[in-house]
Amino acid sequence: MNFLRNLIASIFGTLIALGIILILIVLLASAIGETDKISVKENTVLEIKLEKTVKDFAPKSDNPIDEILGLNDDKIALNEIINAIENAKDDANIKGISINTMGVGAGISQTQTIRNKLEEFKASGKFINAYADVYDQKSYYLSSVADSIFLNPAGSVDFKGLASEVLFYKDLEDKSGVTMEVIRHGKYKSAVEPFLYNEMSDANREQIASFLNAIWGEILDDVAKSRNIIVDELNNIADNLLGRNADLAVQNNLIDAAIYADEYESKLKQAIGVATDDTLNKISIEDYISTGKGRIYSSASNKIAVIYAQGEIMYGKGDETYIGQDMIIKALKVVRKSKDIKAIVLRINSPGGSALASELIWREIEITKKTLPIVVSMGDVAASGGYYLACNANKIIAEPTTITGSIGVFGVIPNISKLAGNIGINAEQVSTNKGANYSVFEPMSEDFRAVTTEGVEQVYNTFLDRVSNGRNMSFSAVDSIAQGRVWSGVEAKKNGLVDDLGNLEDAIAAAAELAEITDYKVRNYPDYKLDLEDRFSGFPFMKTKEKLLIEEFGEENYKIYKTVKSFSNLKGIQARMPYVIDIH
């Protein structure tokens, strides 16, 4: 009986496997066929929709299976977007750009970088138009670069200023009996405030208001220039929500006209000089990139390496989603051995994380700097551990809207002694020595707190020393602007934490200047490789845990879960950003 059951199971398993293989073959043939069909026709409009997640570096796998599984579909690379717009300037088939996005899956600095590149595109003499059913604030900021902005008559422009929200968990800790024991250094090191208080400290409110106003000022200046509206009037529009319907948006010059999508398409046809009843040739920026336009080709032998460090810093290997010391150190070593690479740009987009991993990467940067000049390019955020990686570079360039600084450290340790007491659990320990031990079931002892505080202070002083030497500032001068304080890129330039304001292209140019080369091409690192589990997680029946939780709890509840979970998983002393800054 068992033999028959096993035989039937084997037959069914084989049939299922053959079915999956057949489906993969069909999908592979289809994917290859679709790729072959993509081309840029004459009189084409490049359409930009940025609703996917924009990552500084999102390398696409050349493996056709990855294409079938959709592993390249949920993200788009900032460097490829910038290269595509650059190539479109000189592409005779591209007559103009249409921005048609209701949301932008990019950070503020990434959005500003794309917007600046679109300004360069306009300077080439080609047009940019924009249309949306509804503009959120970020999509409007991006679209405001256009020659003409159009809106659905039933739509609105959400132009209201910036805000950032912080959730506090002290009451939840008291009610649940699960607490976070916190040791920190830094007056502004507010990463752990949600576990200590029920409301925001004055110091934290001060720093948030400061960098929000600095970033808002950048947005206002850019929109004011493009729309020919004075900054005071833009603030009045934001204060009174004067873009809340299409009529008000037209009256206040936020948009040029309220029209329907078919009317907008007619305007695009008119702009490229084709008849109204002719087909409008459009190509998405993703398809344009897939034709090879996401790269800047060069025959130069000299190279500049761009090493991308993106995500939280965690002790370990690292991948596309988080910074681990293994992968970054390996990339630095590979680059040092290359005879063709003359300089390095370290692109950092990180809120920080493990102090130990940050120190290990810092050391490898220090070694590499003896051989090659290193320029840091800061993205949306390069704070705390992210700044730790940056501080010893030959030159640091931040975006005006970058969030940086946060030079401070903390330790956070979960404790369930109150919960254990409430439910009748008593823990007893036996040890051979008198060293400061810790149990989550017992209140933290003063001896253990003292040892941990000593470790936090040691890491903080090391951090200050690294910044002091790297930036050629006195220890006391660094301490005065440290204390965990967060700064915008503009503020950081004023206080000496960065050298210049600019984007990744500016950093590459600065690296070339330090290397004394004029003809070069860019090589991106690290090289990411997907294992079998990563590939097959793309199937609908093998969804990631994150996607399942979002579907089950909803986006907002998942954010709360993720915040608490991330602090529960922190290991060792942290050089990390204050909480999760979500600007909207």
Salt bridges, closest charged atoms under 4 A:
GLU34 OE2 - LYS37 NZ 3.68
GLU47 OE2 - LYS282 NZ 3.68
ASP56 OD2 - ARG347 NE 2.92
ASP66 OD1 - ARG535 NE 2.52
ASP74 OD1 - LYS75 NZ 3.81
GLU86 OE1 - LYS89 NZ 3.34
GLU86 OE1 - LYS117 NZ 2.85
GLU119 OE2 - ARG115 NH1 3.68
GLU120 OE1 - LYS117 NZ 2.90
ASP158 OD2 - LYS160 NZ 3.48
ASP174 OD1 - LYS170 NZ 3.00
GLU181 OE1 - ARG449 NH2 2.77
GLU206 OE2 - ARG485 NH1 3.42
ASP256 OD2 - ARG227 NH1 3.08
GLU286 OE2 - LYS52 NZ 3.96
GLU312 OE2 - ARG576 NH2 3.01
GLU359 OE2 - ARG466 NH2 2.73
GLU364 OE2 - ARG336 NH1 2.77
GLU366 OE1 - LYS369 NZ 3.84
GLU399 OE2 - ARG347 NH1 3.83
GLU457 OE1 - HIS185 ND1 2.77
ASP465 OD2 - ARG466 NH1 3.67
ASP499 OD1 - ARG471 NH2 2.95
ASP500 OD2 - LYS395 NZ 3.15
GLU505 OE2 - LYS117 NZ 2.99
ASP527 OD2 - ARG523 NH2 3.46
GLU546 OE2 - LYS562 NZ 3.99
GLU551 OE2 - LYS543 NZ 2.82
GLU556 OE2 - LYS559 NZ 3.83
ASP582 OD2 - LYS559 NZ 3.48
